[in-house]
Amino acid sequence: MSRPIHSKYGYEPPEWVQADSRLDKWYKDKRRAKQHGAFSLDRKRRKQHAKDKKMPLS
């Protein structure tokens, strides 16, 4: 068995430390994208509907 490493979550095997770092990075990227509106479906829908509307003749 490999020697435990002290991480911010306590003492863990090296494989768990790598997995935790990947998950932390993924969550940080997802949170950053959400803050900037990358996952906002409302914005995309509004733009799509605006293209489909026809201008009334006056």
N, C-alpha and C positions, 0 to 999 in steps of 0.2 A: 504494500500500500504506500502511496506517495505521502510525503510530509505535508501537513496542513499549512496553509499560508494565512496570515492575518490580513483580512480585508475589512472594508467598512461594515460588512455584515457579520464579522466575527471570524473565527478560524474555520477555514473550508479547504477542501481539496483543490488543487490547481484547476481541474476541469470545471468545477463550480464557479471559481473566480472568473474564468473566461466567459462562461455562460452568463453570469451576472453582469459583466461589463458589456456584453453584446446586448442584453436586454435593456440595460440602462441607456445605452447609446440609441437603441431603437425607440425607446419611450421618449427620450429627449428630442429626437428628430420629429416624431409624430406630434408631440406637444407644440414644437416650434411651427410646424406646418399648419396645425389647427389654429394657432394664434394669428397666422397670416391669411387665413381663409382658404387654404388649399382644399379643405374638405367641405366647403360650403356649397351644398347643392342648390340652395335658394338662388344664389347669384347666377349660377349657370342656367337655371330654369328661366329666370327673368330675362336674361339676354336672348335665350332661344325663343321665347314667346314674343319678344319685341320684334324679332325678325319676321315672324309669321303674320303679324298684324298688317292689315291693309289700310292705307290712308283713305278716309272718306272723301268723296268729291264734293266740293262746295261751290 
